[in-house]
Every structure is written in C-alpha cells, then in structure tokens.
Amino acid sequence: MHPREIDWVIMGVYFVFVLGVGYALRRQVKTSTDYFLSGRSIPAWVAGLAFLSANLGAQEVIGMAASGAKYGMATSHFYWVGAVPAMVFLGVFMMPFYYGSQARSVPEYLKLRFDEKTRGLNAISFATMTVFSSGISMYAMGLLLNLLLGWDFDTSVWLSAAVVLIYILLGGLTSAIYNEVLQFFLIVFGFAPLVFLGLKDLGGWQGLSARLTHVATAQGFAPQAWSSTWSQMGDPTSNPMGVEWFGVAMGLGFVLSFGYWCTDFLVVQRAMAAHSMSAARRTPLIAAVPKMLFPFLVIVPGMIAIASTQHTGASGFVLPHKPDGTLNYDLSIPMMLSHYFPHGMLGLGLTALLASFMSGMAGNVTAFNTVWTYDIYQAYINRGASDHHYLNMGRVATVFGIGLSVAAAYVANHFNNIMDMLQLLFAFVNAPLFATFLLGMFWKRATGHGAFAGLLCGTAAAALHHGLTLPRGSVAGIKGGWLALLHAYPSEMAQNFWTAIWAFTVCLVVTIAVSLITRPRAENDLVGLVYSLTPRLRETDRAWYARPAVLGAGVLAATLLLNLIFW
Amino acid sequence: MGLDIRIPLGVMFTILGLLLTGFGFFSDPVIYQRSLGIDINLWWGLALLLFGALMLCLGWRAAGGRTH
C-alpha cells in the first residue's frame, strides 16, 4: 500500500520539525565545545533518550524484528543480557572517568590514560568505521524506501543525506540529540499500535504463543523454543540461534556488549554532553529503562509476523518470500505497517522508520566529525589553531563525512561483498577494545605500550580465530575458515560470540604481560583516570533514590525479573 | 539551554494528533477494516494529542519557573 495525501502530510510535519529544530539552535553554536559536545549542557533525561536513540537506527529496528521472527523471544538476550548490564556498568563505574577527565572523546581518554599511538589507532579505526556504517545503513534505507514509498535509490539517499547535513551543520550535536529525542517518541508512538493490532489479530499473547509452538515444532525444536529466552540454551542444537548459555553470557553479555556500550563514542558522546557529572552518570541508566522494554516494541512484531505466517489470524497477514524462496524476515515491520495501518497511521509508522534511519545516520556523523576534528586533525595535522578554526573544521568534516557515507552507500549498492568484508574487519578491531578500557580504568599498572600491543594482538586473534573456524554447513571464505578448519560452530552467531571471547582474552593477557615489563606512568599523572587513584564521588546533591548506584541496582533487578518471567 | 526540547516535541505531537484525530473523524470507515475495525486514527490521534499537551504543559511550567 503506497502512502496517500494524509500520510505525506504527516511525514512533511516531521521534516519541518527536524529542520526547524536545527534552525532554532543555530545561534547557540559559538565554540567547538558547543558544536561537538553541546557545550556540556544537556539534561540527563534528554541525553538518556538520545543515548538510546543513537543506537536505534533503522537497521537495528528492522534487524531485531527479523531476529524475532527467526529466533523468537530469545532475541531479547540482545537487550536484557547484551545491553542493560553494560549500560549500568558505564553509568556507575566508567562515566566518572570519561566525564571527570574532561576528555572530549573516547579516543582522547585513551590518549590521557595511555599514549598517543593508542589514541591514534582507536581514532582512525573508529572514524573509518562510523563513515562506513552510516553508508551501509543509508544503503539499506534506499532499498526500503524504494519498496515502501516508491522513491528511487538516488532520491532516498540524497534527500535524507541533505536533511541530516542541514540540521547538523546548523546546530551540531545539540541538533542531533534533540532530533534523537523526537525520534524516540516517534518510534514508540509509531510501533506500539502495531504490536497492539498484531496481538489482537492473533488472539492476544496466548494466541501468539500457541502459534509459536507450531513454528517451533515445524522446524524440529521443542514447543517453547520461540517463546522462551533461557530454557533452551542448555545445548546449541536445541535453540534456533545455535548458541549455548556460556556463549551468550560471556560472548554477548560480557565482551561484545561491554565493548560496544562502554567504549563506542557514538553512544558515550551523548553522556559526555550532559550538564554535570551526576547527569552524565544517570544518562545510560535512564536509557536502560526504555531499553529493557524495547523487545516488546521491536522483537514482538517479528514474532507476530512469523506466527501469523505459520497460522494466520483473522486478517491473514503473511511474510513475503525472497526470490530464492526463503521467507524475507527483514520485511516483518515494513509489511506489517502496510498490512495493519490505515492511511493516517501509515504515515506515522513510515515517519517512525524514516526518523530512525536519519538519526542513526546523524549519530554516526556527529561522532565522526568530533573524532576527526579533535583526535585526528588537531592531534596530527594542525595542532595550535584557534577554537574558531576547529569549529569550522567540524562543519567541513560534517559535509565530508556525509559525502563519504553517500559514496559508501553507492559502493554497498554495487559491491555487496566489499561491505561484508569491511564489517568483518571492524568486528575484529572492536572485539578486544573492552579489555583495554577495563585495564585502563581499573589497573593503574597498565601502560601505553601494553594497551597498544594488546589491541593489535586482540585484533589479530579475532582474525585468526575467524580464519580457523566455520559455522556448520558454510563454505570457507567470508564466513570463516580461510586459513584452515580447526573447529566448526553450530551457528554463525556462536562463531561471533567465540571470536569476541578469544579477542578479549588475548588482549587482556598481552596487555598485562607487556605492561609488567614496561615502565608504568607516575601515579600523579593518573589521578582522575584510574579507579584506585581517584577520590570516590559523593553524590549528595540528589535524593538517595536518584543516585547512580541505587538507580543501577533497580534497573538490574527489573531486568533480572524480565529474564525470569520469560525464562 | 536556550531551547527546551519539550516545546517542539509538544507542538509536533499536538499537530500530528490533530491531523490523525481529524482524519479519523471524517474518513470513510471502510479503511478501518485493515485495523480490525478499530478507528485507530481517531483513538491514537487522541493519545498523541494528550502526550503533546502534556509536553507543552511541562515545558511552559519550566519556562515560567525560570522567569520568576
């Protein structure tokens, strides 16, 4: 169903507000700190919602619904195990060092804590990665808008790039953060009625679960495989993800999750923009509350889609097939939007999708322009220029970054395998990162040489592990096994989790070993950067229940409860 | 902060709410077959209106508190 006048009007209202927010903020940008860190002035709840939204690009929304259809309720491991605990750790334990050290970016923290080469390595790989991720998501958007709105690929890519460019040029990070807040509410209001209608169509949660038992048994799994999270994780062959509890807890829950949420500047930047230390610490904790409820908004639609395809409800929704005959899980949410929503609501649903595409892109662009300007340009190209010069450089980097993303979108459109290889490479680079930060923040003896060697060896270990293993049933090549075949994993996901575990462990061991034989930095230089040398924060300006440790414990307890309810 | 995000948020959702409620009120009921017979535009439009009004109230109250 293509949109009609009313739908276009609703999408138009959104575009007017997105650009209007950028326009209204243009006079507030006077210094580079205003542009890159919102002048450190954002209230905690705004930073918190932006923290969540920056990660909630459309690829995440579409991908999580697809996984909901493919794997069922166990997909919520990516939220309840793979996100919330790490967000709590960031707020309670790590934010004091990021915010307290006055670092303007994550790579800059590495420079303060370790040395120039560790920062350089992290900055360059991060900058490259953000530009390409934004290009890949732009490419996905081009394909989807073509299907839903009938726009051609060029129009979709250039139009969304132009909108994002304008509002970031005008208002910098504040613009991006404000628009992420708009997007957060659009996603909630756009998708909640979809879940309501889908569930009603299938006869509520019970109707959904009953159909999911057919989905599970038809594929040879136990009846509850699609509606439980942990009960089938004892053995990788008994759940559709093909993973076991240890891989989930260690690989996803510890290494990958902490590596992303605690070190990725895309999200950490939002907390760094908060107006005070206390607000910065509460940012990820506030974000964790909606995060733990998001499975009901983005995973359940996928479960509804597959359940309905297996055994339709009254309205007869079924998932479309791909040209090769398999079900097209990626279309769960888009197809449900056009199946259940009448004109009017359809406009709101499409706006929510568009919003998530654009703020995902904006998140990447604002992280890129900051790291480029502070950690690459100011560090290596032009050291002593005026603040005004760096502000202008940030604007140039915004144009340049969006240009590169558009180029990457076209490359992805023509050479899909290049993008697959790049994503694989980024996964190798990211895998060991958390070990470096963990040792950096909590072990004062860790040295710059140790960190640098650890990162290189961790990345090499990830590549080596990938080259020596293969998911069962795959051909050697991009999926792994390109060196030799030592071990076959039950699934690609299990292989990913174990690649991360190996990379983390090697990085940890090498960093410790090299640190012990190199000269440590003077303890005076590490005050405010390392846990044992930094005075404990006394949060007395807030009521006891609003203190980070209490909020964090509450969030963890609620998440544990969700795990138990959907065991 | 020069601009309180609750104001644009409130105005945008009020406008979207008015659009949906109005369209839901005047549109042909036939189009609601796909939403299981529920005039989802009307009801969800009212929800958006309520949210928009709430955001505007909070934003205005904060602005009032600052000037006094």
Interface residues (C-beta under 8 A of the other chain):
Chain A: I6 V9 I10 V13 Y14 F17 G20 V21 A24 L25 R27 Q28 S41 I42 P43 V46 Y178 V181 L182 F185 F189 P193 L197 K200 D201 A314 S315 H339 Y340 F341 P342 H343 G344 M345 L348
Chain B: M1 G2 L3 I5 P8 L9 V11 M12 F13 I15 L16 L19 L20 F23 G24 S27 I31 Y32 R34 S35 L36 I38 I40 N41 W44 G45 A47 L48 F51
